[in-house]
Amino acid sequence: MKRIFSLVLFLCVFTGGLYAQAVGTTVCDVLKNPKAFDGKMVSIKGTVVAGLDQFVVTGDNCGQDVNAIWLSYPEGAKVKSGPLAMLQVEPAHNFAGQASSDTRTPVTLQKDKEFKKFDSLLSQYHTTGAGLCPGCPRYHVQATLVGRLDGVVSAGLTRNAAGKIVGLGGFGNMNAYPARLVIQSVSDVTPQAVDYSKSDAIVNKGSENTQPGQGPSQAPANPTGFGYGDPLTVAEKAAADLQPSQVTTQIQNVLAEFPKGKQQNGVIIGYGAMNEVAAGSAPSAQDTTDGLVYECTFNRDRLGDALSMALVHLGQHISDLRAAPGGNGNAPLYVMENNAWVVSASIAVAEGVRYLTMPGGYLLWNPAWTNADRTDNMKSALDSFLTQEEHLSQ
């Protein structure tokens, strides 16, 4: 009995020591110099957002391309909240550049009452009866987060003057985040309901006035369109029905990024949760044309009808990352997310989605818009979404 008590006492003292060592800081201070915080235990108070390909704690007016820190749980945490789709770039067998190490001191997640509240709130999604709202959270959460901060000097891909990829670093979706917080504990959890009232009012009013398969959109009876088939096959069928245009050509290019059958082309499609930090991994065994492997992971159950749209979304990310200089190879995350939403929205509309809402209540597609207004309305919605919800800078 004494041995058990002593062990418990030791664990309490040890855990308390970890909290005492946590350095209080802010999202913006970390983003000024992420490498300076690498490996440190920190305490950060901020707003946590979990969306389609997003799981971050945000900062206001940080003045960075990405004004947020990516979040992950320790390996084996097995909790619900996190992104629904994610592209992770890893070195292939023939990668000749420098890649940042992902081997760091592990932390243990404290699953107390506050954490369970935190996890529950971030796992709830907003739905619309006659439209699609992929990865739309019902709540943002204000909280104090304690955990290990991982930081790098440069996120994403680094190219030399000739355009060759010589470096790979960063965290989260597209490895675009220079800082990641691996959560140990949360406290001071306060929900912030996301306001979808304006977009919902438009969707509901339009649904009352439009019969399935009729009206401006000429949409089929299924309001969300996708069904549960293979997402690549569904997207290819939808793309085949699109009228020739610049966007249609880009969608065809995006779909060509994915392997067919047993083909290996450096792109891997998988299903499951992507909210945990992976243990340090060795380079992939396969060789690829650019020395990189693009791992696309989807939460099939939570995406539901939006699975094909999410596939095209990540496919556009791959297309942009693979582009040579002069294209989008070194474009800021703002540009790449903009492109991904444009092509994935086009697939959604081709599949019969009447109304498409982005996280935060920004309406990206409304069949009642005139042809003259559609481009301006979509651009306005995207600009607002990317700056206000994704916390990106142009």
PyMOL commands that set and color helices and strands:
alter all, ss='L'
color gray80, all
select helices_A, chain A and resi 2-21+27-32+34-37+113-122+173-175+197-209+231-240+246-255+300-322+333-350+371-388
alter helices_A, ss='H'
color red, helices_A
select strands_A, chain A and resi 23-25+40-50+55-58+68-72+85-91+98-99+139-151+156-159+165-169+179-193+267-271+292-298+356-358+362-365
alter strands_A, ss='S'
color yellow, strands_A
deselect
rebuild
show_as cartoon
